[in-house]
């Protein structure tokens, strides 16, 4: 009997041999021809049998699995040998390698051990235990936590947090049915993260290192931009000649969007975010969908993070959908990191604000929109993350870059339109004020008066002179109003002008940076409704009904983060806009 387990050449030869026999039957043959044909057939059959013995049989599933694990083990051994050699030679130089290896081991242990063998009871209590243990360790480590937090710190920052929470409670859909566990635990987790990255020296150094690595990584986008646009990216060092914004800073979006698309195709985004979402779910008591979206919003954009839970959007309760909207409004996209830094926002502030906003956005969402329904997605096990639709790595990178082009076009169009309309509005308001002898009246000044109370309660200025404090508070209030009515891009651009004219102290600059670090503005309402409305048209009524309240809760998230920064940071860092220095004054040379 013929061996059916063989493939490839033997089957092909068998087919040809059989075909040859059929063809010979059609021709009349004499005795000698028949004898010759029979001998050739015997030789062909003998050759085929020997060839079948040489060609290996198809690997069984067990053998394939064994080969796969053997290959992975060899790769792991080779990598760890390289890792040990790098650490032994210079552990400081290998710090980035140590961090990446630690992250890899964390993901491996989570997916291969904790997620498989942890019982539901262990999973339910592990998040709380980790958080409380970390809090206790930090308190013991620093010893004087009470004195550091409550002695000599601005009382305004505490009053700002209380005022914001009370305001959200006043606009809550069901104030008496608020579940205070996610609210208090979310604010507590935000407090813990802020203490680690702002107050604890080791945590602050680690976070500063991470921020520097991100800046270094994003700077590689300049190489591609220089090749394509030339001197538009790096113009001559002449005073008044700056890099063209859309050809320099915004090109980082292309680079970052392509990289995120690559990580999404490889499954790194899904794998790395799930453990953190699981931790927040167990600690805060929120559901799997809203927890995962909150973590994804740290680095992804307002319209990209919901894609991770696209198949489950129609199953969400109103409270879960509200939390997803709030997380989008309360965060910023990682692709805009370099753009904000170019305006004078400190990298550490932007990164810490993004991380701290994740639990705070859930806390604010559950305060405004308490959960009154039974969720279908309580546990992470009920969800299967959306996979990339790209066919290969090159397609993922290319499509990611194309998506980045659309983002750049939207940003450029909005900046042109809004700045032009703002100039027209300021001219109109100034003309109206001049008619009644009110000079220097502008739209920003009006917004400054509107947002002055909340800025004052947050303690955005620590100046001892009251006139100086009022002036700085008014400027930050103007920036807050500009951000809400227009967008955070224009607000950061205005902040860079105030920094250059020395109108903001390092403390006020820090408070403004944290306060502006969110997408909570009227312009993003259209983006949010368009993105979520396309993904789940069945929920469009709910989206439009609660859009403004979600905007309020998302904006409150960044204000609470700024208030914590005002409490924790004693010596703020002064960061300057990325403007060339020691330039050649060509005008002075011509006048000589």
Buried (B, 14 or more C-beta within 10 A) or exposed (E): EEEEEBEEEBBEBBEEBEEEEEEBEEEEEEEEEEEEBEEEBEEBEEEBEEBBEEEEEEEEEEEEEEEEEEEEEEEEEEEEEEBEEBBEEEEEEBBEBBBEBEEEEEBEEBEEEBBEEEEEEEBEEBBEEEBEEEBEEBEEEBEEBEEBBEEEBBEBBBBBBEBBBEBBEEBBBEEEEBBEBBBBBBBBBBBBBBBBBBBBEEBBEBBBBBBEBBBEBBEEBBEBBBEEBEEBBBBEEEBEBBBBBBBBBBBBBBBBBBBBBBBBBEEEBBBBBBBBBBBBBBBBBBBBBBBBBBBBBBBBBBBBBBBBBEEBBEBBBBBBBBBBBBBBBBBBBBBBBBBBBBBBBBBBBBBBBBBBBBBBBBBBBBBBBBBEEEBEBBBBEBBEBBEBEBEEEEBBBBBBBEBBEEBBEEBEEBBEEBBEEBEEBBEEBBEEBEEEEEEEBBBBBBBBEBBBEBBBBBBBBBBEEEEEBBBBBBBBBBBBBBBBBBBBBBBBBBBBEBBEEEBBBBBBBBBBBBBBBBBBBEBBBEBBBEBBBEBBEEBEEBBEEBBEBBBBBBBBBBBBBBBBBBBBBEEBBBBEBBBBEEBEEEEEEEEE
